[in-house]
Amino acid sequence: MRVGVVVGSQPPDAGGGFVFSWEILRALCELAGESEHDFVVLAEPSALAYARSLTSSPRVSAEALPPPWLAMRAKEALWRHSSIARAWLPGRGWLQRHADAQALEFLWFLSPASHFLETPYAAIVWDLQHRSLPWFPEVGAHGQWEIREAAHRMFLPRASLVITGTEAGAAE
């Protein structure tokens, strides 16, 4: 099976999120030789060199994850907020198109994401603190609460697997 491993776009100064994602990737690269699967790390262009430095196994390669063009970002934003938009603007999202081009059979997200996919995937949830503490500025200002809710509402129910970082996160 060809598995796409989506690293995400956390910069090194993002702290825990960056460390979490890249440590999982490092462990995967170390253990990939014991697997029957082939892994394609999908990294932002700015992180591609670092991703490639970890891929010493012949079972792991790294590819640049092309950024979506503006029209596709707008389309997916509409999809995220409206079932009418999903009905009237059909098609494949930018990540699904990339997965198809790479012949990926499963996607594994190492950081929180929200995409419209037909390929089975594993999603990760670090926390749902925006629900517990909605008045905190980082989750309550500038529509962040609504953005997080919409992302989780669309992405998590369709996941083949949802991974949490802690037992508390699983309980949430």
ABEGO torsion letter per residue (X at the ends): XBBBBBAEABBAAAEAAAAAAAAAAAAAAAAAAABABBBBBBBBAAAAAAAAAABABAABBBBBBBBBBAAAAAAAAAAAABAAAAAABBEBBAAAAAAAAAGBABBBBABBBBBBBABBBBBBBABAAAAABAABAAAABGGAAAAAAAAAAAAAAABABBBBABAAAAAX
